[in-house]
Amino acid sequence: MIQKEDIEKLAELSRIAVSGEELDILKHDLESILGYVSEIQSVSEDMPERIAGELRNVMRDDANPHESGTYTKDLLAAAPRTDGDYISVKQVL
């Protein structure tokens, strides 16, 4: 259970001005929040450690990967500007 003194101390530490009416509202809100947190903690204690099935990689293996440089000449020929074996673009920055 939260005391008003605890809320006043928190307000002082966080440098927030809190009126007496706001103290009552904050006390009620914080008690509700802590109630939800304790409910979540009790549920998580009852949960089994592992609820997911076996994990496996679903990526396929490349059957026939092309050799490096196979399409280089075609790409360079299609580019508007080149500089040796590189595609030349305008400076961005």
N, CA, C and O atoms as a CHARMM CRD file, in Angstrom:
* protein
*
  372
    1    1 MET  N      0.84200  -1.17400   0.00000 PROA 1      0.00000
    2    1 MET  CA     0.00000   0.00000   0.00000 PROA 1      0.00000
    3    1 MET  C      0.88900   1.23900   0.00000 PROA 1      0.00000
    4    1 MET  O      1.86500   1.31700   0.74600 PROA 1      0.00000
    5    2 ILE  N      0.54900   2.17300  -0.81900 PROA 2      0.00000
    6    2 ILE  CA     1.32300   3.40100  -0.95100 PROA 2      0.00000
    7    2 ILE  C      0.79300   4.44500   0.02100 PROA 2      0.00000
    8    2 ILE  O     -0.41500   4.62700   0.17000 PROA 2      0.00000
    9    3 GLN  N      1.72000   5.11800   0.67100 PROA 3      0.00000
   10    3 GLN  CA     1.35800   6.18700   1.59700 PROA 3      0.00000
   11    3 GLN  C      1.48400   7.53800   0.89000 PROA 3      0.00000
   12    3 GLN  O      2.23500   7.67300  -0.07600 PROA 3      0.00000
   13    4 LYS  N      0.75500   8.52000   1.37100 PROA 4      0.00000
   14    4 LYS  CA     0.83500   9.86300   0.79900 PROA 4      0.00000
   15    4 LYS  C      2.24100  10.43300   0.94700 PROA 4      0.00000
   16    4 LYS  O      2.69600  11.20700   0.10400 PROA 4      0.00000
   17    5 GLU  N      2.92500  10.04900   2.01800 PROA 5      0.00000
   18    5 GLU  CA     4.28900  10.52600   2.22400 PROA 5      0.00000
   19    5 GLU  C      5.21900  10.03000   1.11900 PROA 5      0.00000
   20    5 GLU  O      6.13400  10.74000   0.70200 PROA 5      0.00000
   21    6 ASP  N      4.97400   8.79900   0.64700 PROA 6      0.00000
   22    6 ASP  CA     5.78500   8.25400  -0.44500 PROA 6      0.00000
   23    6 ASP  C      5.58600   9.06700  -1.71800 PROA 6      0.00000
   24    6 ASP  O      6.54300   9.35400  -2.43600 PROA 6      0.00000
   25    7 ILE  N      4.35500   9.43100  -1.98900 PROA 7      0.00000
   26    7 ILE  CA     4.05700  10.21500  -3.18700 PROA 7      0.00000
   27    7 ILE  C      4.64500  11.61500  -3.05500 PROA 7      0.00000
   28    7 ILE  O      5.17100  12.16200  -4.02300 PROA 7      0.00000
   29    8 GLU  N      4.55600  12.19500  -1.86100 PROA 8      0.00000
   30    8 GLU  CA     5.15300  13.51200  -1.64100 PROA 8      0.00000
   31    8 GLU  C      6.66400  13.46000  -1.85300 PROA 8      0.00000
   32    8 GLU  O      7.24300  14.38100  -2.42900 PROA 8      0.00000
   33    9 LYS  N      7.30200  12.39000  -1.39000 PROA 9      0.00000
   34    9 LYS  CA     8.75000  12.23200  -1.56500 PROA 9      0.00000
   35    9 LYS  C      9.09500  12.08300  -3.03800 PROA 9      0.00000
   36    9 LYS  O     10.06500  12.67800  -3.50900 PROA 9      0.00000
   37   10 LEU  N      8.30900  11.28900  -3.77900 PROA 10     0.00000
   38   10 LEU  CA     8.53100  11.13500  -5.21800 PROA 10     0.00000
   39   10 LEU  C      8.35800  12.46000  -5.94500 PROA 10     0.00000
   40   10 LEU  O      9.12700  12.78600  -6.84800 PROA 10     0.00000
   41   11 ALA  N      7.34800  13.21900  -5.54900 PROA 11     0.00000
   42   11 ALA  CA     7.11200  14.52300  -6.16700 PROA 11     0.00000
   43   11 ALA  C      8.27400  15.46400  -5.88100 PROA 11     0.00000
   44   11 ALA  O      8.69700  16.22600  -6.75000 PROA 11     0.00000
   45   12 GLU  N      8.78300  15.40600  -4.66300 PROA 12     0.00000
   46   12 GLU  CA     9.92000  16.25800  -4.30300 PROA 12     0.00000
   47   12 GLU  C     11.16200  15.87100  -5.09700 PROA 12     0.00000
   48   12 GLU  O     11.87600  16.74000  -5.59700 PROA 12     0.00000
   49   13 LEU  N     11.42300  14.57100  -5.21300 PROA 13     0.00000
   50   13 LEU  CA    12.59000  14.10100  -5.95600 PROA 13     0.00000
   51   13 LEU  C     12.51000  14.44800  -7.43700 PROA 13     0.00000
   52   13 LEU  O     13.52400  14.74900  -8.06600 PROA 13     0.00000
   53   14 SER  N     11.30500  14.40600  -7.99000 PROA 14     0.00000
   54   14 SER  CA    11.13600  14.72400  -9.40800 PROA 14     0.00000
   55   14 SER  C     10.83500  16.19600  -9.63800 PROA 14     0.00000
   56   14 SER  O     10.61400  16.62500 -10.77000 PROA 14     0.00000
   57   15 ARG  N     10.82700  16.97600  -8.54400 PROA 15     0.00000
   58   15 ARG  CA    10.60700  18.42300  -8.60600 PROA 15     0.00000
   59   15 ARG  C      9.27900  18.76700  -9.27500 PROA 15     0.00000
   60   15 ARG  O      9.20900  19.62300 -10.15700 PROA 15     0.00000
   61   16 ILE  N      8.23800  18.08100  -8.83500 PROA 16     0.00000
   62   16 ILE  CA     6.88300  18.31900  -9.33300 PROA 16     0.00000
   63   16 ILE  C      6.04200  18.81700  -8.16700 PROA 16     0.00000
   64   16 ILE  O      6.04200  18.22300  -7.08900 PROA 16     0.00000
   65   17 ALA  N      5.33200  19.90700  -8.39100 PROA 17     0.00000
   66   17 ALA  CA     4.42600  20.42300  -7.36500 PROA 17     0.00000
   67   17 ALA  C      3.12100  19.63800  -7.42700 PROA 17     0.00000
   68   17 ALA  O      2.49300  19.54700  -8.48300 PROA 17     0.00000
   69   18 VAL  N      2.71400  19.07000  -6.29100 PROA 18     0.00000
   70   18 VAL  CA     1.50800  18.24700  -6.23400 PROA 18     0.00000
   71   18 VAL  C      0.62300  18.77800  -5.11200 PROA 18     0.00000
   72   18 VAL  O      1.06300  18.93600  -3.97400 PROA 18     0.00000
   73   19 SER  N     -0.63900  19.04900  -5.46000 PROA 19     0.00000
   74   19 SER  CA    -1.58300  19.53400  -4.44900 PROA 19     0.00000
   75   19 SER  C     -2.15500  18.35700  -3.66200 PROA 19     0.00000
   76   19 SER  O     -1.93000  17.19900  -4.01500 PROA 19     0.00000
   77   20 GLY  N     -2.88900  18.65600  -2.60300 PROA 20     0.00000
   78   20 GLY  CA    -3.50000  17.61500  -1.78600 PROA 20     0.00000
   79   20 GLY  C     -4.49400  16.77800  -2.56100 PROA 20     0.00000
   80   20 GLY  O     -4.56800  15.56400  -2.37100 PROA 20     0.00000
   81   21 GLU  N     -5.26500  17.41900  -3.43800 PROA 21     0.00000
   82   21 GLU  CA    -6.23900  16.69600  -4.26300 PROA 21     0.00000
   83   21 GLU  C     -5.52400  15.77300  -5.24300 PROA 21     0.00000
   84   21 GLU  O     -5.95900  14.64700  -5.48300 PROA 21     0.00000
   85   22 GLU  N     -4.42200  16.26500  -5.80600 PROA 22     0.00000
   86   22 GLU  CA    -3.66000  15.44400  -6.74400 PROA 22     0.00000
   87   22 GLU  C     -2.99900  14.26400  -6.03100 PROA 22     0.00000
   88   22 GLU  O     -2.82300  13.19900  -6.62400 PROA 22     0.00000
   89   23 LEU  N     -2.63400  14.45100  -4.76400 PROA 23     0.00000
   90   23 LEU  CA    -2.05500  13.34400  -3.99900 PROA 23     0.00000
   91   23 LEU  C     -3.01900  12.17000  -3.90600 PROA 23     0.00000
   92   23 LEU  O     -2.62700  11.01400  -4.06700 PROA 23     0.00000
   93   24 ASP  N     -4.29800  12.48400  -3.64200 PROA 24     0.00000
   94   24 ASP  CA    -5.30200  11.41700  -3.55200 PROA 24     0.00000
   95   24 ASP  C     -5.46300  10.70000  -4.88600 PROA 24     0.00000
   96   24 ASP  O     -5.55700   9.47400  -4.93200 PROA 24     0.00000
   97   25 ILE  N     -5.49400  11.47500  -5.97400 PROA 25     0.00000
   98   25 ILE  CA    -5.64500  10.88200  -7.30900 PROA 25     0.00000
   99   25 ILE  C     -4.43000  10.01500  -7.63900 PROA 25     0.00000
  100   25 ILE  O     -4.57300   8.88800  -8.11300 PROA 25     0.00000
  101   26 LEU  N     -3.23000  10.55200  -7.38200 PROA 26     0.00000
  102   26 LEU  CA    -2.00900   9.79500  -7.66400 PROA 26     0.00000
  103   26 LEU  C     -1.91900   8.53000  -6.81400 PROA 26     0.00000
  104   26 LEU  O     -1.48200   7.48500  -7.29700 PROA 26     0.00000
  105   27 LYS  N     -2.32700   8.62100  -5.56900 PROA 27     0.00000
  106   27 LYS  CA    -2.31000   7.45200  -4.68300 PROA 27     0.00000
  107   27 LYS  C     -3.19900   6.35200  -5.25300 PROA 27     0.00000
  108   27 LYS  O     -2.80200   5.18800  -5.30400 PROA 27     0.00000
  109   28 HSD  N     -4.38800   6.72300  -5.67500 PROA 28     0.00000
  110   28 HSD  CA    -5.31900   5.75100  -6.25600 PROA 28     0.00000
  111   28 HSD  C     -4.74600   5.16400  -7.54600 PROA 28     0.00000
  112   28 HSD  O     -4.79000   3.95100  -7.75000 PROA 28     0.00000
  113   29 ASP  N     -4.20700   6.02300  -8.41700 PROA 29     0.00000
  114   29 ASP  CA    -3.66100   5.55300  -9.69300 PROA 29     0.00000
  115   29 ASP  C     -2.46700   4.62100  -9.48600 PROA 29     0.00000
  116   29 ASP  O     -2.37500   3.57300 -10.12600 PROA 29     0.00000
  117   30 LEU  N     -1.56300   5.00000  -8.59700 PROA 30     0.00000
  118   30 LEU  CA    -0.38800   4.16400  -8.36000 PROA 30     0.00000
  119   30 LEU  C     -0.75800   2.82100  -7.74000 PROA 30     0.00000
  120   30 LEU  O     -0.14800   1.80300  -8.06500 PROA 30     0.00000
  121   31 GLU  N     -1.74000   2.80900  -6.86000 PROA 31     0.00000
  122   31 GLU  CA    -2.19100   1.53400  -6.29500 PROA 31     0.00000
  123   31 GLU  C     -2.78600   0.64400  -7.38100 PROA 31     0.00000
  124   31 GLU  O     -2.58000  -0.56900  -7.37200 PROA 31     0.00000
  125   32 SER  N     -3.52500   1.24300  -8.31900 PROA 32     0.00000
  126   32 SER  CA    -4.07800   0.46000  -9.43500 PROA 32     0.00000
  127   32 SER  C     -2.96700  -0.10400 -10.30300 PROA 32     0.00000
  128   32 SER  O     -3.00500  -1.27100 -10.69100 PROA 32     0.00000
  129   33 ILE  N     -1.97500   0.72900 -10.60900 PROA 33     0.00000
  130   33 ILE  CA    -0.85900   0.28300 -11.44800 PROA 33     0.00000
  131   33 ILE  C     -0.10500  -0.85300 -10.76800 PROA 33     0.00000
  132   33 ILE  O      0.20400  -1.86200 -11.40300 PROA 33     0.00000
  133   34 LEU  N      0.19100  -0.69800  -9.49300 PROA 34     0.00000
  134   34 LEU  CA     0.90800  -1.75500  -8.77400 PROA 34     0.00000
  135   34 LEU  C      0.08000  -3.03100  -8.66800 PROA 34     0.00000
  136   34 LEU  O      0.63200  -4.13100  -8.65000 PROA 34     0.00000
  137   35 GLY  N     -1.24000  -2.88800  -8.59800 PROA 35     0.00000
  138   35 GLY  CA    -2.10800  -4.06300  -8.61000 PROA 35     0.00000
  139   35 GLY  C     -2.00800  -4.81600  -9.92400 PROA 35     0.00000
  140   35 GLY  O     -1.95200  -6.04600  -9.94100 PROA 35     0.00000
  141   36 TYR  N     -1.98600  -4.06800 -11.03900 PROA 36     0.00000
  142   36 TYR  CA    -1.82900  -4.70300 -12.34700 PROA 36     0.00000
  143   36 TYR  C     -0.46800  -5.38200 -12.46300 PROA 36     0.00000
  144   36 TYR  O     -0.36800  -6.48900 -12.99200 PROA 36     0.00000
  145   37 VAL  N      0.57200  -4.72600 -11.97300 PROA 37     0.00000
  146   37 VAL  CA     1.91700  -5.30400 -12.04800 PROA 37     0.00000
  147   37 VAL  C      1.98800  -6.60300 -11.25300 PROA 37     0.00000
  148   37 VAL  O      2.55900  -7.58400 -11.73000 PROA 37     0.00000
  149   38 SER  N      1.42400  -6.62500 -10.06100 PROA 38     0.00000
  150   38 SER  CA     1.46100  -7.86000  -9.26600 PROA 38     0.00000
  151   38 SER  C      0.64300  -8.96200  -9.92600 PROA 38     0.00000
  152   38 SER  O      0.99100 -10.13800  -9.82200 PROA 38     0.00000
  153   39 GLU  N     -0.44000  -8.59300 -10.60100 PROA 39     0.00000
  154   39 GLU  CA    -1.23900  -9.58500 -11.32700 PROA 39     0.00000
  155   39 GLU  C     -0.43900 -10.17400 -12.48100 PROA 39     0.00000
  156   39 GLU  O     -0.48400 -11.38200 -12.71600 PROA 39     0.00000
  157   40 ILE  N      0.28900  -9.33200 -13.20000 PROA 40     0.00000
  158   40 ILE  CA     1.12400  -9.80900 -14.30700 PROA 40     0.00000
  159   40 ILE  C      2.23600 -10.69900 -13.78100 PROA 40     0.00000
  160   40 ILE  O      2.54200 -11.72900 -14.38200 PROA 40     0.00000
  161   41 GLN  N      2.84400 -10.31600 -12.66700 PROA 41     0.00000
  162   41 GLN  CA     3.90900 -11.13300 -12.09200 PROA 41     0.00000
  163   41 GLN  C      3.39400 -12.50000 -11.66600 PROA 41     0.00000
  164   41 GLN  O      4.09100 -13.50000 -11.84100 PROA 41     0.00000
  165   42 SER  N      2.19900 -12.56400 -11.11400 PROA 42     0.00000
  166   42 SER  CA     1.66700 -13.86100 -10.69500 PROA 42     0.00000
  167   42 SER  C      1.36400 -14.73900 -11.89700 PROA 42     0.00000
  168   42 SER  O      1.53200 -15.95600 -11.82600 PROA 42     0.00000
  169   43 VAL  N      0.92300 -14.15200 -12.99200 PROA 43     0.00000
  170   43 VAL  CA     0.66400 -14.93100 -14.20300 PROA 43     0.00000
  171   43 VAL  C      1.96700 -15.43500 -14.78600 PROA 43     0.00000
  172   43 VAL  O      2.05300 -16.59400 -15.19000 PROA 43     0.00000
  173   44 SER  N      2.99200 -14.58100 -14.84000 PROA 44     0.00000
  174   44 SER  CA     4.25500 -15.00100 -15.43800 PROA 44     0.00000
  175   44 SER  C      4.93700 -16.08900 -14.61600 PROA 44     0.00000
  176   44 SER  O      5.70700 -16.87200 -15.17300 PROA 44     0.00000
  177   45 GLU  N      4.68200 -16.16400 -13.32200 PROA 45     0.00000
  178   45 GLU  CA     5.24900 -17.23600 -12.50800 PROA 45     0.00000
  179   45 GLU  C      4.59600 -18.57400 -12.82300 PROA 45     0.00000
  180   45 GLU  O      5.23400 -19.61800 -12.69000 PROA 45     0.00000
  181   46 ASP  N      3.33900 -18.55900 -13.23700 PROA 46     0.00000
  182   46 ASP  CA     2.62100 -19.79100 -13.54400 PROA 46     0.00000
  183   46 ASP  C      2.88800 -20.28800 -14.96100 PROA 46     0.00000
  184   46 ASP  O      2.55500 -21.42700 -15.28900 PROA 46     0.00000
  185   47 MET  N      3.48400 -19.44800 -15.80300 PROA 47     0.00000
  186   47 MET  CA     3.70600 -19.81100 -17.20100 PROA 47     0.00000
  187   47 MET  C      4.85700 -20.80800 -17.31000 PROA 47     0.00000
  188   47 MET  O      5.82800 -20.72300 -16.55800 PROA 47     0.00000
  189   48 PRO  N      4.75100 -21.74900 -18.24100 PROA 48     0.00000
  190   48 PRO  CA     5.88800 -22.64200 -18.47000 PROA 48     0.00000
  191   48 PRO  C      7.04800 -21.85000 -19.06600 PROA 48     0.00000
  192   48 PRO  O      6.84900 -20.82000 -19.71000 PROA 48     0.00000
  193   49 GLU  N      8.26000 -22.34700 -18.84100 PROA 49     0.00000
  194   49 GLU  CA     9.42100 -21.60000 -19.30700 PROA 49     0.00000
  195   49 GLU  C      9.47600 -21.50100 -20.81400 PROA 49     0.00000
  196   49 GLU  O      9.81100 -20.44900 -21.35800 PROA 49     0.00000
  197   50 ARG  N      9.15500 -22.57200 -21.48600 PROA 50     0.00000
  198   50 ARG  CA     9.25300 -22.55200 -22.94100 PROA 50     0.00000
  199   50 ARG  C      7.88700 -22.86600 -23.52200 PROA 50     0.00000
  200   50 ARG  O      7.37600 -23.97600 -23.37500 PROA 50     0.00000
  201   51 ILE  N      7.30200 -21.87800 -24.18500 PROA 51     0.00000
  202   51 ILE  CA     5.99000 -22.10700 -24.77300 PROA 51     0.00000
  203   51 ILE  C      6.05300 -22.13100 -26.29700 PROA 51     0.00000
  204   51 ILE  O      5.06600 -22.46700 -26.95100 PROA 51     0.00000
  205   52 ALA  N      7.19500 -21.78200 -26.86500 PROA 52     0.00000
  206   52 ALA  CA     7.33800 -21.79400 -28.31800 PROA 52     0.00000
  207   52 ALA  C      7.83300 -23.16400 -28.76300 PROA 52     0.00000
  208   52 ALA  O      8.49300 -23.88000 -28.01100 PROA 52     0.00000
  209   53 GLY  N      7.50300 -23.50900 -29.99100 PROA 53     0.00000
  210   53 GLY  CA     7.96300 -24.76800 -30.54800 PROA 53     0.00000
  211   53 GLY  C      9.42100 -24.68200 -30.95300 PROA 53     0.00000
  212   53 GLY  O     10.08500 -23.66800 -30.73500 PROA 53     0.00000
  213   54 GLU  N      9.90100 -25.74800 -31.54000 PROA 54     0.00000
  214   54 GLU  CA    11.28100 -25.76400 -31.99800 PROA 54     0.00000
  215   54 GLU  C     11.47800 -24.71600 -33.08400 PROA 54     0.00000
  216   54 GLU  O     10.65800 -24.59000 -33.99300 PROA 54     0.00000
  217   55 LEU  N     12.55400 -23.97700 -32.98400 PROA 55     0.00000
  218   55 LEU  CA    12.86900 -22.96500 -33.98100 PROA 55     0.00000
  219   55 LEU  C     13.78500 -23.57300 -35.02400 PROA 55     0.00000
  220   55 LEU  O     14.69600 -24.33800 -34.70600 PROA 55     0.00000
  221   56 ARG  N     13.52900 -23.22300 -36.26800 PROA 56     0.00000
  222   56 ARG  CA    14.39300 -23.72400 -37.32900 PROA 56     0.00000
  223   56 ARG  C     14.47900 -22.67400 -38.41900 PROA 56     0.00000
  224   56 ARG  O     13.61400 -21.80500 -38.52700 PROA 56     0.00000
  225   57 ASN  N     15.50600 -22.75600 -39.21100 PROA 57     0.00000
  226   57 ASN  CA    15.72400 -21.81400 -40.29200 PROA 57     0.00000
  227   57 ASN  C     14.86900 -22.23000 -41.48400 PROA 57     0.00000
  228   57 ASN  O     14.95700 -23.37000 -41.94100 PROA 57     0.00000
  229   58 VAL  N     14.05000 -21.32400 -41.98500 PROA 58     0.00000
  230   58 VAL  CA    13.17100 -21.65700 -43.09600 PROA 58     0.00000
  231   58 VAL  C     13.71000 -21.12600 -44.42000 PROA 58     0.00000
  232   58 VAL  O     13.02500 -21.19600 -45.44100 PROA 58     0.00000
  233   59 MET  N     14.92800 -20.59900 -44.41000 PROA 59     0.00000
  234   59 MET  CA    15.50700 -20.09900 -45.65000 PROA 59     0.00000
  235   59 MET  C     15.94800 -21.27800 -46.51200 PROA 59     0.00000
  236   59 MET  O     16.42800 -22.29100 -46.00200 PROA 59     0.00000
  237   60 ARG  N     15.78300 -21.13500 -47.78900 PROA 60     0.00000
  238   60 ARG  CA    16.19400 -22.20200 -48.69700 PROA 60     0.00000
  239   60 ARG  C     17.66800 -22.05200 -49.04600 PROA 60     0.00000
  240   60 ARG  O     18.21800 -20.95200 -48.98000 PROA 60     0.00000
  241   61 ASP  N     18.29600 -23.13900 -49.41200 PROA 61     0.00000
  242   61 ASP  CA    19.66600 -23.08900 -49.91100 PROA 61     0.00000
  243   61 ASP  C     19.62600 -22.68500 -51.37100 PROA 61     0.00000
  244   61 ASP  O     18.75000 -23.12000 -52.11800 PROA 61     0.00000
  245   62 ASP  N     20.57700 -21.84900 -51.78200 PROA 62     0.00000
  246   62 ASP  CA    20.65700 -21.47700 -53.19100 PROA 62     0.00000
  247   62 ASP  C     21.16100 -22.67800 -53.97900 PROA 62     0.00000
  248   62 ASP  O     22.24200 -23.20300 -53.71200 PROA 62     0.00000
  249   63 ALA  N     20.36000 -23.10700 -54.95600 PROA 63     0.00000
  250   63 ALA  CA    20.70600 -24.30100 -55.71700 PROA 63     0.00000
  251   63 ALA  C     21.85700 -24.02900 -56.68200 PROA 63     0.00000
  252   63 ALA  O     22.84800 -24.75900 -56.68800 PROA 63     0.00000
  253   64 ASN  N     21.73300 -22.99100 -57.48900 PROA 64     0.00000
  254   64 ASN  CA    22.75000 -22.67600 -58.48500 PROA 64     0.00000
  255   64 ASN  C     23.11900 -21.19400 -58.41200 PROA 64     0.00000
  256   64 ASN  O     22.69700 -20.42100 -59.27200 PROA 64     0.00000
  257   65 PRO  N     23.87900 -20.78700 -57.42800 PROA 65     0.00000
  258   65 PRO  CA    24.24000 -19.36900 -57.37600 PROA 65     0.00000
  259   65 PRO  C     25.16300 -19.03400 -58.54100 PROA 65     0.00000
  260   65 PRO  O     26.02300 -19.82500 -58.92900 PROA 65     0.00000
  261   66 HSD  N     24.96100 -17.85100 -59.08100 PROA 66     0.00000
  262   66 HSD  CA    25.78800 -17.46600 -60.22700 PROA 66     0.00000
  263   66 HSD  C     27.18200 -17.09300 -59.75600 PROA 66     0.00000
  264   66 HSD  O     27.38500 -16.73500 -58.59600 PROA 66     0.00000
  265   67 GLU  N     28.12600 -17.18000 -60.65800 PROA 67     0.00000
  266   67 GLU  CA    29.50300 -16.84200 -60.32200 PROA 67     0.00000
  267   67 GLU  C     29.64900 -15.33200 -60.20900 PROA 67     0.00000
  268   67 GLU  O     28.91600 -14.57800 -60.85000 PROA 67     0.00000
  269   68 SER  N     30.58700 -14.90400 -59.40200 PROA 68     0.00000
  270   68 SER  CA    30.84400 -13.48600 -59.22400 PROA 68     0.00000
  271   68 SER  C     31.28800 -12.86700 -60.54500 PROA 68     0.00000
  272   68 SER  O     32.15100 -13.41200 -61.23400 PROA 68     0.00000
  273   69 GLY  N     30.70200 -11.73800 -60.88900 PROA 69     0.00000
  274   69 GLY  CA    31.07700 -11.02000 -62.10300 PROA 69     0.00000
  275   69 GLY  C     30.31900 -11.44100 -63.34200 PROA 69     0.00000
  276   69 GLY  O     30.59300 -10.92500 -64.42500 PROA 69     0.00000
  277   70 THR  N     29.37300 -12.36500 -63.22300 PROA 70     0.00000
  278   70 THR  CA    28.63400 -12.85500 -64.38800 PROA 70     0.00000
  279   70 THR  C     27.87000 -11.73200 -65.07100 PROA 70     0.00000
  280   70 THR  O     27.85700 -11.64600 -66.29900 PROA 70     0.00000
  281   71 TYR  N     27.23100 -10.86900 -64.28600 PROA 71     0.00000
  282   71 TYR  CA    26.38700  -9.82100 -64.85200 PROA 71     0.00000
  283   71 TYR  C     27.04100  -8.43900 -64.80700 PROA 71     0.00000
  284   71 TYR  O     26.38300  -7.44100 -65.10200 PROA 71     0.00000
  285   72 THR  N     28.30500  -8.36500 -64.44700 PROA 72     0.00000
  286   72 THR  CA    28.97100  -7.07500 -64.29400 PROA 72     0.00000
  287   72 THR  C     28.98800  -6.28700 -65.59200 PROA 72     0.00000
  288   72 THR  O     28.65800  -5.10100 -65.59100 PROA 72     0.00000
  289   73 LYS  N     29.35700  -6.90700 -66.68200 PROA 73     0.00000
  290   73 LYS  CA    29.43500  -6.19300 -67.96800 PROA 73     0.00000
  291   73 LYS  C     28.06600  -5.69500 -68.40400 PROA 73     0.00000
  292   73 LYS  O     27.95200  -4.58100 -68.91600 PROA 73     0.00000
  293   74 ASP  N     27.01800  -6.50500 -68.21000 PROA 74     0.00000
  294   74 ASP  CA    25.66800  -6.08600 -68.58600 PROA 74     0.00000
  295   74 ASP  C     25.21000  -4.89400 -67.74600 PROA 74     0.00000
  296   74 ASP  O     24.61200  -3.95700 -68.27400 PROA 74     0.00000
  297   75 LEU  N     25.48700  -4.92700 -66.44400 PROA 75     0.00000
  298   75 LEU  CA    25.10000  -3.81600 -65.57200 PROA 75     0.00000
  299   75 LEU  C     25.85200  -2.54500 -65.92600 PROA 75     0.00000
  300   75 LEU  O     25.25800  -1.46800 -65.97300 PROA 75     0.00000
  301   76 LEU  N     27.14500  -2.65600 -66.17500 PROA 76     0.00000
  302   76 LEU  CA    27.92900  -1.47500 -66.53400 PROA 76     0.00000
  303   76 LEU  C     27.47900  -0.90300 -67.87100 PROA 76     0.00000
  304   76 LEU  O     27.48600   0.31400 -68.05300 PROA 76     0.00000
  305   77 ALA  N     27.09300  -1.75100 -68.79900 PROA 77     0.00000
  306   77 ALA  CA    26.62600  -1.27800 -70.10800 PROA 77     0.00000
  307   77 ALA  C     25.28800  -0.56100 -69.97900 PROA 77     0.00000
  308   77 ALA  O     25.00900   0.35300 -70.75500 PROA 77     0.00000
  309   78 ALA  N     24.44700  -0.95600 -69.01200 PROA 78     0.00000
  310   78 ALA  CA    23.13600  -0.34000 -68.84200 PROA 78     0.00000
  311   78 ALA  C     23.20100   0.94900 -68.01900 PROA 78     0.00000
  312   78 ALA  O     22.25200   1.73200 -68.04100 PROA 78     0.00000
  313   79 ALA  N     24.28600   1.18400 -67.30300 PROA 79     0.00000
  314   79 ALA  CA    24.40000   2.37300 -66.44900 PROA 79     0.00000
  315   79 ALA  C     24.64200   3.61700 -67.30000 PROA 79     0.00000
  316   79 ALA  O     25.34600   3.54200 -68.30700 PROA 79     0.00000
  317   80 PRO  N     24.06600   4.77300 -66.90900 PROA 80     0.00000
  318   80 PRO  CA    24.26600   5.99900 -67.68600 PROA 80     0.00000
  319   80 PRO  C     25.70600   6.50700 -67.62400 PROA 80     0.00000
  320   80 PRO  O     26.20500   7.04300 -68.61300 PROA 80     0.00000
  321   81 ARG  N     26.38700   6.34900 -66.47900 PROA 81     0.00000
  322   81 ARG  CA    27.77900   6.79400 -66.36500 PROA 81     0.00000
  323   81 ARG  C     28.57300   5.74000 -65.60500 PROA 81     0.00000
  324   81 ARG  O     28.08300   5.16000 -64.63500 PROA 81     0.00000
  325   82 THR  N     29.78500   5.50100 -66.04700 PROA 82     0.00000
  326   82 THR  CA    30.64900   4.54500 -65.36300 PROA 82     0.00000
  327   82 THR  C     32.02700   5.16100 -65.16600 PROA 82     0.00000
  328   82 THR  O     32.40400   6.10900 -65.85400 PROA 82     0.00000
  329   83 ASP  N     32.76500   4.60800 -64.22100 PROA 83     0.00000
  330   83 ASP  CA    34.14500   5.00900 -63.96500 PROA 83     0.00000
  331   83 ASP  C     34.92900   3.71800 -63.76200 PROA 83     0.00000
  332   83 ASP  O     35.00300   3.20100 -62.64800 PROA 83     0.00000
  333   84 GLY  N     35.49600   3.21500 -64.80600 PROA 84     0.00000
  334   84 GLY  CA    36.18200   1.93200 -64.75100 PROA 84     0.00000
  335   84 GLY  C     35.16300   0.81900 -64.56200 PROA 84     0.00000
  336   84 GLY  O     34.23800   0.68200 -65.36200 PROA 84     0.00000
  337   85 ASP  N     35.32500   0.02900 -63.51700 PROA 85     0.00000
  338   85 ASP  CA    34.39100  -1.06100 -63.22100 PROA 85     0.00000
  339   85 ASP  C     33.32500  -0.64700 -62.20800 PROA 85     0.00000
  340   85 ASP  O     32.71700  -1.50900 -61.57400 PROA 85     0.00000
  341   86 TYR  N     33.08900   0.65900 -62.04400 PROA 86     0.00000
  342   86 TYR  CA    32.11400   1.16800 -61.08600 PROA 86     0.00000
  343   86 TYR  C     31.05300   1.99500 -61.79000 PROA 86     0.00000
  344   86 TYR  O     31.32600   2.62700 -62.81000 PROA 86     0.00000
  345   87 ILE  N     29.84100   1.99000 -61.24500 PROA 87     0.00000
  346   87 ILE  CA    28.77400   2.86300 -61.73100 PROA 87     0.00000
  347   87 ILE  C     28.96000   4.20900 -61.05400 PROA 87     0.00000
  348   87 ILE  O     29.10300   4.27600 -59.83300 PROA 87     0.00000
  349   88 SER  N     28.96100   5.27700 -61.83100 PROA 88     0.00000
  350   88 SER  CA    29.17700   6.62100 -61.31100 PROA 88     0.00000
  351   88 SER  C     27.83000   7.29800 -61.07600 PROA 88     0.00000
  352   88 SER  O     26.96300   7.29500 -61.95000 PROA 88     0.00000
  353   89 VAL  N     27.66300   7.87900 -59.88900 PROA 89     0.00000
  354   89 VAL  CA    26.43000   8.59200 -59.55100 PROA 89     0.00000
  355   89 VAL  C     26.78500   9.98300 -59.05900 PROA 89     0.00000
  356   89 VAL  O     27.93500  10.25800 -58.71700 PROA 89     0.00000
  357   90 LYS  N     25.77400  10.87100 -59.02600 PROA 90     0.00000
  358   90 LYS  CA    25.99700  12.22500 -58.53600 PROA 90     0.00000
  359   90 LYS  C     26.27300  12.18700 -57.03800 PROA 90     0.00000
  360   90 LYS  O     25.81000  11.29800 -56.32400 PROA 90     0.00000
  361   91 GLN  N     27.03700  13.17300 -56.58300 PROA 91     0.00000
  362   91 GLN  CA    27.33600  13.27200 -55.16400 PROA 91     0.00000
  363   91 GLN  C     26.06200  13.61000 -54.40400 PROA 91     0.00000
  364   91 GLN  O     25.30500  14.48800 -54.81700 PROA 91     0.00000
  365   92 VAL  N     25.82400  12.91800 -53.29700 PROA 92     0.00000
  366   92 VAL  CA    24.60500  13.11200 -52.51800 PROA 92     0.00000
  367   92 VAL  C     24.76500  14.26500 -51.54200 PROA 92     0.00000
  368   92 VAL  O     23.87200  15.10600 -51.43600 PROA 92     0.00000
  369   93 LEU  N     25.85600  14.32200 -50.84300 PROA 93     0.00000
  370   93 LEU  CA    26.06700  15.38200 -49.84800 PROA 93     0.00000
  371   93 LEU  C     27.05600  16.40000 -50.34300 PROA 93     0.00000
  372   93 LEU  O     27.35600  17.36300 -49.63700 PROA 93     0.00000
